[in-house]
Amino acid sequence: MIVHVVERVLQSRTVSRAIVATDDERIFNVVLAAGFEAMMTRDDHASGTDRVAEVARDLDAKIIVNVQGDEPLIDPETIDRAVNELSKSGNVLMTTTSEPITETAEVLNPAVVKVVVDGEDYATSFSRNPIPWPNQAVTRHGSIEAALRNEPALLFSFRKHTGLYVYRREFLLEFAGWPQAETERQESLEQLRAIQRGVKIKVVDAASQSIGVDTFEDLERVRALVERQTRIAV
């Protein structure tokens, strides 16, 4: 799976080098055997962003892209959109991407991270819980499951966060020096560390939908899609 991620990243027009940062020798060896770059990192990092920051300290780059290793279907154009948004906006320190949620199960799934943005597309909150919480609909129907079932249009109020971050290198290194926020520990979402510090994260629309592999069922879905795409290409 990690090799698929690297291949996707290198198809991006805005990425000149891809390095897999890992503390697992098995991943390290698989990546090297496939002909790509990998670096071993410490095994005590609080998040993937902290791990990327360890590698970024020795890189001569102004912009660092962090694509999570569980995003084998990430669209290279999605990466380009996030990088270009950071490049053109001098005051933006960090960007990420989101996409529509199309299934009720995703709203209820804590493995699917939800994001809420303001009128200028800056993130106001991230959560594994359903946000924004449809309080009136839940009151009417007794539960969020019943609310989504009886009012299907509610689904369009939710957005899924894609496993991608783009940072200015200086900000990334500063971020890694901050202690974890309590909300970050509770939700296991490192971007909340930036939100709590008042950092504005610009959220860009993904070019196409992706599937983060968080469960065995996700893995099976991705395998089926990859096999289908391979047959079509042949």
Salt bridges, closest charged atoms under 4 A:
GLU7 OE1 - HIS4 ND1 4.00
ASP23 OD2 - ARG51 NH2 3.67
ASP24 OD2 - ARG26 NH2 2.69
GLU37 OE1 - ARG17 NH2 2.76
ASP44 OD1 - ARG42 NE 2.81
ASP50 OD2 - ARG193 NH2 2.77
GLU54 OE1 - HIS45 NE2 2.51
GLU77 OE1 - ARG13 NH2 3.12
GLU77 OE2 - ARG81 NE 3.68
ASP80 OD2 - ARG13 NH2 3.65
GLU85 OE1 - LYS88 NZ 3.39
GLU85 OE2 - LYS202 NZ 3.28
GLU99 OE2 - LYS160 NZ 3.50
GLU106 OE2 - LYS160 NZ 3.02
GLU151 OE2 - ARG140 NH2 2.91
GLU151 OE2 - HIS141 NE2 2.72
GLU182 OE1 - ARG185 NH2 2.66
GLU184 OE2 - ARG193 NH2 2.78
ASP205 OD1 - ARG159 NH2 3.00
GLU220 OE2 - ARG223 NH1 3.02
